[in-house]
Amino acid sequence: MQEKVLQQGATVDGHADEESWELQAVADAAGGDSLAFAVLVRHHQSRLFAFLGRMGLRQAEAEELAQDAFVRAWQQLGAYKAEVASFTTWLYTIARRLALNHLDRADVRYLTNMGDVAVDDVTCDRPGPLAYLEQRQQQQRLQAAWRSLTTLDRSILALAYVHGLGIEDVARIERCTPAAARVRIHRARLRLREALQADVMPRRAGVDHE
């Protein structure tokens, strides 16, 4: 059984039937197969870590909460119901709750790791000093605008960036209807755009007065 999971896990990124693979791996893990669960962790950990980073957690905190989410998932596998939600949706529900609880307790309003939401620091053609400085300034403005969002806005936008999560999955995690999720995503994106524009306008005004 372990060999079957490993073989299937190796083909997931090759666009195999992820849902059936995941169901088999979860079933094996629920039966006590720690190796099957390790394959699930390896498959989800980078995207889960990126999601927690976009929620506004520092790298060390995101790593700790990701590990905590996996531990809780392992402990609660017996309560997981595949007919209600996919394992991915269930896992992100656990991680989101942990992140919101942490942010509420710590009253944290910072963001140091935004994953692919931020401007990439490294490109194929390395930029010159001026281009690199401009990239860094763009990234800092984007991070500042992202920090200005509420945790709930960050949460739904971060989920919208998770590959493989559909609007129904996002709605399930956020405990709202798909229609409400679409509205919240749209409004959060508008607020992010407004925050970016509010940052750009004073800069332009300063240039005009020079």
Backbone hydrogen bonds in HBPLUS format (Angstrom, degrees):
<---DONOR---> <-ACCEPTOR-->    atom                        ^
c    i                          cat <-CA-CA->   ^        H-A-AA   ^      H-
h    n   atom  resd res      DA  || num        DHA   H-A  angle D-A-AA Bond
n    s   type  num  typ     dist DA aas  dist angle  dist       angle   num
A0005-VAL N   A0001-MET O   3.08 MM   4  6.42 157.6  2.14 150.4 155.4     1
A0006-LEU N   A0002-GLN O   2.94 MM   4  6.19 162.8  1.97 152.2 157.2     2
A0007-GLN N   A0003-GLU O   2.90 MM   4  6.06 159.5  1.94 149.7 155.0     3
A0008-GLN N   A0004-LYS O   2.95 MM   4  6.15 160.8  1.98 148.4 153.9     4
A0009-GLY N   A0005-VAL O   2.68 MM   4  5.81 158.8  1.72 152.1 159.2     5
A0010-ALA N   A0006-LEU O   3.00 MM   4  6.11 144.1  2.13 140.9 149.2     6
A0011-THR N   A0008-GLN O   2.97 MM   3  5.23 144.5  2.10 103.2 114.1     7
A0012-VAL N   A0009-GLY O   3.42 MM   3  5.32 161.6  2.46  99.1 104.3     8
A0014-GLY N   A0011-THR O   2.95 MM   3  4.94 140.5  2.11  97.5 110.0     9
A0016-ALA N   A0011-THR O   3.32 MM   5  5.77 140.9  2.48 142.7 146.9    10
A0015-HIS N   A0012-VAL O   3.03 MM   3  5.51 134.1  2.25 122.2 121.1    11
A0018-GLU N   A0016-ALA O   2.81 MM   2  5.67 106.7  2.35 119.2 102.7    12
A0021-TRP N   A0017-ASP O   3.12 MM   4  6.29 161.5  2.15 152.6 158.4    13
A0022-GLU N   A0018-GLU O   2.80 MM   4  5.88 161.4  1.83 152.1 157.1    14
A0023-LEU N   A0019-GLU O   2.98 MM   4  6.18 158.9  2.03 147.6 153.2    15
A0024-GLN N   A0020-SER O   3.10 MM   4  6.27 158.5  2.15 144.9 150.0    16
A0025-ALA N   A0021-TRP O   2.94 MM   4  6.19 161.8  1.97 151.0 156.4    17
A0026-VAL N   A0022-GLU O   2.81 MM   4  5.97 162.0  1.85 154.3 159.1    18
A0027-ALA N   A0023-LEU O   2.93 MM   4  6.05 158.1  1.98 143.8 150.2    19
A0028-ASP N   A0024-GLN O   2.94 MM   4  6.18 159.7  1.98 149.5 154.8    20
A0029-ALA N   A0025-ALA O   2.88 MM   4  6.07 158.6  1.92 146.7 153.2    21
A0030-ALA N   A0026-VAL O   2.78 MM   4  5.96 158.8  1.82 151.9 157.6    22
A0031-GLY N   A0027-ALA O   3.13 MM   4  6.32 131.4  2.38 134.7 146.9    23
A0031-GLY N   A0028-ASP O   3.08 MM   3  5.07 131.2  2.33  93.5 107.1    24
A0033-ASP N   A0028-ASP O   3.02 MM   5  5.42 156.3  2.08 142.5 139.4    25
A0032-GLY N   A0029-ALA O   2.89 MM   3  5.16 158.1  1.94 111.9 115.8    26
A0037-PHE N   A0033-ASP O   3.32 MM   4  6.73 153.0  2.40 143.4 150.5    27
A0038-ALA N   A0034-SER O   2.91 MM   4  6.15 146.5  2.03 141.3 150.9    28
A0039-VAL N   A0035-LEU O   3.07 MM   4  6.40 144.7  2.20 144.2 152.6    29
A0040-LEU N   A0036-ALA O   3.19 MM   4  6.56 150.6  2.28 140.9 148.5    30
A0041-VAL N   A0037-PHE O   2.89 MM   4  6.23 155.9  1.95 151.4 158.0    31
A0042-ARG N   A0038-ALA O   2.95 MM   4  6.17 162.5  1.98 146.3 150.8    32
A0043-HIS N   A0039-VAL O   3.01 MM   4  6.18 147.2  2.12 143.1 151.9    33
A0044-HIS N   A0040-LEU O   3.07 MM   4  6.26 148.8  2.17 148.3 155.6    34
A0045-GLN N   A0041-VAL O   2.84 MM   4  5.52 147.8  1.94 159.5 164.2    35
A0048-LEU N   A0044-HIS O   2.96 MM   4  6.01 160.1  2.00 162.5 169.0    36
A0049-PHE N   A0045-GLN O   2.89 MM   4  5.94 157.2  1.94 146.4 152.5    37
A0050-ALA N   A0046-SER O   3.04 MM   4  6.23 155.6  2.10 141.8 148.2    38
A0051-PHE N   A0047-ARG O   2.96 MM   4  6.17 155.4  2.02 143.9 150.5    39
A0052-LEU N   A0048-LEU O   3.04 MM   4  6.31 160.7  2.07 150.5 154.6    40
A0053-GLY N   A0049-PHE O   2.97 MM   4  6.22 147.1  2.08 144.3 153.9    41
A0054-ARG N   A0050-ALA O   3.01 MM   4  6.31 153.5  2.08 149.0 155.3    42
A0055-MET N   A0051-PHE O   3.07 MM   4  6.37 129.5  2.33 137.9 152.0    43
A0056-GLY N   A0053-GLY O   3.07 MM   3  5.47 154.9  2.14 107.1 114.8    44
A0062-ALA N   A0058-ARG O   2.77 MM   4  5.99 160.5  1.81 162.5 168.9    45
A0063-GLU N   A0059-GLN O   2.96 MM   4  6.17 158.8  2.00 152.0 157.5    46
A0064-GLU N   A0060-ALA O   3.00 MM   4  6.20 155.5  2.07 141.7 148.5    47
A0065-LEU N   A0061-GLU O   2.85 MM   4  6.05 165.6  1.87 154.3 157.9    48
A0066-ALA N   A0062-ALA O   2.88 MM   4  5.93 152.3  1.96 143.7 151.7    49
A0067-GLN N   A0063-GLU O   3.05 MM   4  6.21 159.1  2.09 143.5 148.9    50
A0068-ASP N   A0064-GLU O   2.91 MM   4  6.16 153.9  1.98 143.4 151.5    51
A0069-ALA N   A0065-LEU O   2.79 MM   4  5.99 152.2  1.87 145.6 152.8    52
A0070-PHE N   A0066-ALA O   3.05 MM   4  6.35 156.5  2.10 148.6 153.9    53
A0071-VAL N   A0067-GLN O   2.95 MM   4  6.21 156.8  2.00 149.1 155.9    54
A0072-ARG N   A0068-ASP O   2.92 MM   4  6.15 162.7  1.95 150.8 155.2    55
A0073-ALA N   A0069-ALA O   2.91 MM   4  6.09 152.5  1.98 143.0 151.3    56
A0074-TRP N   A0070-PHE O   2.91 MM   4  6.13 158.3  1.96 148.2 153.5    57
A0075-GLN N   A0071-VAL O   2.94 MM   4  6.21 156.5  2.00 148.3 154.9    58
A0076-GLN N   A0072-ARG O   2.88 MM   4  5.97 140.4  2.04 144.5 154.9    59
A0079-ALA N   A0076-GLN O   2.86 MM   3  5.47 151.1  1.95 117.9 126.4    60
A0080-TYR N   A0077-LEU O   3.10 MM   3  5.15 153.5  2.17 102.2 110.4    61
A0084-VAL N   A0081-LYS O   3.05 MM   3  5.55 155.9  2.11 112.9 120.3    62
A0085-ALA N   A0081-LYS O   3.40 MM   4  6.81 159.5  2.44 156.0 160.5    63
A0090-TRP N   A0086-SER O   3.01 MM   4  6.26 163.4  2.03 152.8 157.5    64
A0091-LEU N   A0087-PHE O   2.80 MM   4  5.96 159.9  1.84 153.4 158.7    65
A0092-TYR N   A0088-THR O   2.97 MM   4  6.20 164.0  2.00 154.2 157.8    66
A0093-THR N   A0089-THR O   2.99 MM   4  6.15 140.6  2.15 141.3 152.2    67
A0094-ILE N   A0090-TRP O   3.18 MM   4  6.50 152.9  2.25 145.2 151.1    68
A0095-ALA N   A0091-LEU O   2.99 MM   4  6.32 163.1  2.01 150.1 154.8    69
A0096-ARG N   A0092-TYR O   2.82 MM   4  5.82 160.0  1.86 143.2 148.8    70
A0097-ARG N   A0093-THR O   3.13 MM   4  6.24 161.1  2.17 143.0 147.8    71
A0098-LEU N   A0094-ILE O   3.09 MM   4  6.35 159.8  2.13 149.9 155.4    72
A0099-ALA N   A0095-ALA O   2.92 MM   4  6.14 157.6  1.97 149.4 155.8    73
A0100-LEU N   A0096-ARG O   2.91 MM   4  6.12 167.7  1.92 157.6 159.9    74
A0101-ASN N   A0097-ARG O   3.01 MM   4  6.11 161.0  2.05 147.1 152.6    75
A0102-HIS N   A0098-LEU O   2.98 MM   4  6.13 155.9  2.03 144.9 151.6    76
A0103-LEU N   A0099-ALA O   2.88 MM   4  6.11 165.6  1.90 154.7 158.5    77
A0104-ASP N   A0100-LEU O   2.90 MM   4  5.99 154.6  1.97 146.0 153.0    78
A0105-ARG N   A0101-ASN O   2.97 MM   4  6.11 157.5  2.02 144.6 150.7    79
A0106-ALA N   A0102-HIS O   2.92 MM   4  6.04 168.4  1.93 155.5 158.8    80
A0107-ASP N   A0103-LEU O   2.82 MM   4  5.41 123.5  2.14 131.7 144.7    81
A0108-VAL N   A0103-LEU O   3.32 MM   5  5.24 142.5  2.47 129.6 139.4    82
A0117-VAL N   A0114-MET O   3.01 MM   3  5.45 159.3  2.05 139.0 139.5    83
A0118-ALA N   A0115-GLY O   3.35 MM   3  6.12 151.5  2.44 116.4 121.0    84
A0132-TYR N   A0128-GLY O   2.82 MM   4  5.94 159.0  1.86 160.6 167.6    85
A0133-LEU N   A0129-PRO O   2.92 MM   4  6.09 156.2  1.98 144.9 151.3    86
A0134-GLU N   A0130-LEU O   2.98 MM   4  6.23 155.7  2.04 145.9 152.3    87
A0135-GLN N   A0131-ALA O   2.97 MM   4  6.24 154.2  2.04 145.1 152.0    88
A0136-ARG N   A0132-TYR O   2.95 MM   4  6.25 158.7  2.00 150.6 156.1    89
A0137-GLN N   A0133-LEU O   2.96 MM   4  6.21 154.9  2.02 148.1 155.0    90
A0138-GLN N   A0134-GLU O   2.93 MM   4  6.17 154.3  1.99 147.9 154.8    91
A0139-GLN N   A0135-GLN O   2.92 MM   4  6.18 157.0  1.97 149.4 155.9    92
A0140-GLN N   A0136-ARG O   2.93 MM   4  6.17 158.3  1.97 147.7 153.5    93
A0141-ARG N   A0137-GLN O   2.98 MM   4  6.20 154.2  2.04 145.4 152.1    94
A0142-LEU N   A0138-GLN O   2.95 MM   4  6.18 158.5  2.00 148.4 154.4    95
A0143-GLN N   A0139-GLN O   2.88 MM   4  6.10 160.2  1.92 151.6 157.1    96
A0144-ALA N   A0140-GLN O   2.93 MM   4  6.09 156.6  1.99 144.1 150.5    97
A0145-ALA N   A0141-ARG O   2.94 MM   4  6.15 158.5  1.99 147.5 153.3    98
A0146-TRP N   A0142-LEU O   2.87 MM   4  6.08 156.8  1.93 147.9 154.8    99
A0147-ARG N   A0143-GLN O   2.86 MM   4  6.08 152.0  1.94 147.0 154.5   100
A0148-SER N   A0144-ALA O   3.19 MM   4  6.43 133.6  2.42 137.1 148.3   101
A0148-SER N   A0145-ALA O   3.14 MM   3  5.20 133.2  2.37  95.8 108.4   102
A0149-LEU N   A0146-TRP O   3.14 MM   3  5.53 157.0  2.20 109.0 115.9   103
A0154-ARG N   A0150-THR O   2.96 MM   4  6.27 163.2  1.99 153.6 158.4   104
A0155-SER N   A0151-THR O   2.83 MM   4  5.95 152.5  1.90 141.6 149.8   105
A0156-ILE N   A0152-LEU O   3.15 MM   4  6.38 167.9  2.16 149.7 150.2   106
A0157-LEU N   A0153-ASP O   3.07 MM   4  6.18 160.8  2.11 150.3 156.1   107
A0158-ALA N   A0154-ARG O   2.75 MM   4  5.77 158.7  1.80 150.1 156.9   108
A0159-LEU N   A0155-SER O   2.98 MM   4  6.20 154.7  2.05 146.8 153.5   109
A0160-ALA N   A0156-ILE O   3.05 MM   4  6.18 144.4  2.18 134.1 143.7   110
A0161-TYR N   A0157-LEU O   3.20 MM   4  6.52 127.1  2.49 139.0 151.7   111
A0161-TYR N   A0158-ALA O   3.16 MM   3  5.24 141.2  2.32  97.1 108.0   112
A0162-VAL N   A0159-LEU O   3.05 MM   3  5.19 154.9  2.12 104.7 112.5   113
A0165-LEU N   A0162-VAL O   3.32 MM   3  5.91 167.5  2.33 133.9 134.4   114
A0169-ASP N   A0166-GLY O   3.06 MM   3  5.21 119.3  2.44  98.9 113.5   115
A0170-VAL N   A0166-GLY O   2.98 MM   4  6.33 163.5  2.00 156.8 161.2   116
A0171-ALA N   A0167-ILE O   2.93 MM   4  6.06 159.4  1.97 143.9 149.6   117
A0172-ARG N   A0168-GLU O   2.98 MM   4  6.17 151.1  2.06 140.6 148.4   118
A0173-ILE N   A0169-ASP O   2.98 MM   4  6.28 162.4  2.01 155.3 159.1   119
A0174-GLU N   A0170-VAL O   2.91 MM   4  6.10 158.5  1.96 150.9 157.4   120
A0175-ARG N   A0171-ALA O   2.78 MM   4  5.69 108.2  2.30 135.7 152.5   121
A0176-CYS N   A0171-ALA O   2.94 MM   5  5.04 163.7  1.96 140.5 145.9   122
A0175-ARG N   A0172-ARG O   3.22 MM   3  4.92 149.4  2.32  92.8 101.9   123
A0181-ALA N   A0177-THR O   2.88 MM   4  6.18 152.2  1.96 152.1 160.9   124
A0182-ARG N   A0178-PRO O   2.96 MM   4  6.23 156.3  2.02 149.3 154.5   125
A0183-VAL N   A0179-ALA O   3.12 MM   4  6.41 158.1  2.17 146.1 151.7   126
A0184-ARG N   A0180-ALA O   2.90 MM   4  6.13 160.3  1.94 149.7 155.2   127
A0185-ILE N   A0181-ALA O   2.90 MM   4  6.09 160.2  1.93 152.3 157.3   128
A0186-HIS N   A0182-ARG O   2.96 MM   4  6.12 163.5  1.99 147.8 152.7   129
A0187-ARG N   A0183-VAL O   2.90 MM   4  6.11 164.3  1.93 152.4 156.6   130
A0188-ALA N   A0184-ARG O   2.85 MM   4  5.95 156.0  1.91 146.1 153.2   131
A0189-ARG N   A0185-ILE O   2.94 MM   4  6.11 156.5  1.99 149.3 155.3   132
A0190-LEU N   A0186-HIS O   3.01 MM   4  6.28 150.8  2.10 144.0 152.3   133
A0191-ARG N   A0187-ARG O   2.92 MM   4  6.21 156.8  1.98 148.0 153.9   134
A0192-LEU N   A0188-ALA O   2.92 MM   4  6.16 149.5  2.01 143.5 152.2   135
A0193-ARG N   A0189-ARG O   2.88 MM   4  6.10 158.8  1.93 147.2 152.9   136
A0194-GLU N   A0190-LEU O   2.82 MM   4  6.06 156.4  1.87 149.7 156.6   137
A0195-ALA N   A0191-ARG O   2.95 MM   4  6.09 151.5  2.03 140.7 148.1   138
A0196-LEU N   A0192-LEU O   3.01 MM   4  6.29 151.7  2.10 145.3 152.9   139
A0197-GLN N   A0193-ARG O   2.90 MM   4  6.17 157.9  1.95 149.3 155.5   140
A0198-ALA N   A0194-GLU O   2.82 MM   4  5.98 151.7  1.90 146.0 153.9   141
A0199-ASP N   A0195-ALA O   3.17 MM   4  6.34 136.5  2.37 134.1 144.3   142
A0199-ASP N   A0196-LEU O   3.19 MM   3  5.17 129.6  2.45  93.1 106.2   143
A0200-VAL N   A0196-LEU O   3.04 MM   4  6.33 145.8  2.16 142.6 152.2   144
A0201-MET N   A0197-GLN O   2.98 MM   4  6.10 162.8  2.01 156.3 158.7   145
A0204-ARG N   A0200-VAL O   2.97 MM   4  6.27 155.2  2.03 156.2 163.8   146
A0205-ALA N   A0201-MET O   2.90 MM   4  6.15 155.5  1.96 152.0 159.5   147
A0206-GLY N   A0202-PRO O   2.93 MM   4  6.13 150.3  2.02 142.6 150.2   148
A0207-VAL N   A0203-ARG O   3.08 MM   4  6.38 148.1  2.18 142.7 151.0   149
A0208-ASP N   A0204-ARG O   2.92 MM   4  6.21 156.9  1.97 150.5 156.5   150
A0209-HIS N   A0205-ALA O   3.16 MM   4  6.35 137.9  2.35 141.1 150.9   151
A0210-GLU N   A0207-VAL O   3.15 MM   3  5.31 155.6  2.21 104.3 111.8   152
